[in-house]
Amino acid sequence: MAFMDEWEIALEDKSRELKECQENKNLKSCLGCDKVNDCELRDGYVKAVYESMSKGEGGGFEF
């Protein structure tokens, strides 16, 4: 098993929480949820994705 840093661990945790929420609501995506634009769980997941990519270096995310 490969070493996971703190950002990857946080991302896995948030991903698991998000998937559990989707399953509980019988959704395949957050886009079908009426709370998609005001969801702390989803916002936390997005933040964890950015932090995982930047490894905590901060700054903005550019496509």
C-alpha positions in Angstrom: 0.0 0.0 0.0 1.3 3.4 -1.0 1.9 6.1 1.6 -1.0 8.6 1.8 -0.3 12.1 3.0 -2.8 14.1 5.2 -4.5 15.7 2.2 -5.1 12.4 0.5 -6.5 11.0 3.7 -8.8 14.0 4.1 -9.9 13.6 0.5 -10.8 9.9 1.0 -12.8 10.7 4.1 -14.8 13.5 2.4 -15.3 11.3 -0.7 -16.7 8.5 1.4 -19.0 10.9 3.3 -20.3 12.3 0.0 -20.9 8.9 -1.5 -22.8 7.8 1.6 -25.0 10.9 1.4 -25.7 10.2 -2.3 -26.5 6.6 -1.6 -28.8 7.5 1.3 -30.7 9.9 -1.1 -30.6 7.3 -4.0 -28.6 9.7 -6.1 -25.7 9.0 -8.5 -24.5 12.7 -8.3 -25.0 15.7 -6.2 -26.5 17.5 -9.2 -29.8 15.7 -8.5 -30.0 17.0 -5.0 -32.1 20.1 -4.1 -29.3 21.2 -1.7 -26.5 21.1 -4.3 -25.8 24.8 -4.1 -26.0 25.0 -0.3 -24.3 21.8 1.0 -21.6 21.9 3.6 -20.7 18.3 2.9 -20.1 19.0 -0.9 -18.3 22.2 -0.1 -16.0 20.3 2.2 -15.3 17.7 -0.5 -14.5 20.4 -3.1 -12.1 22.0 -0.6 -10.4 18.7 0.1 -9.9 18.1 -3.6 -8.2 21.5 -4.0 -6.1 20.9 -0.9 -5.1 17.5 -2.1 -4.0 18.9 -5.4 -2.0 21.8 -3.9 -0.7 19.8 -0.9 -1.7 22.7 1.4 0.4 25.3 -0.5 -2.6 27.5 -0.7 -3.3 29.9 -3.6 -6.0 29.7 -6.2 -6.9 26.8 -8.4 -6.6 27.4 -12.1 -7.9 25.2 -14.9 
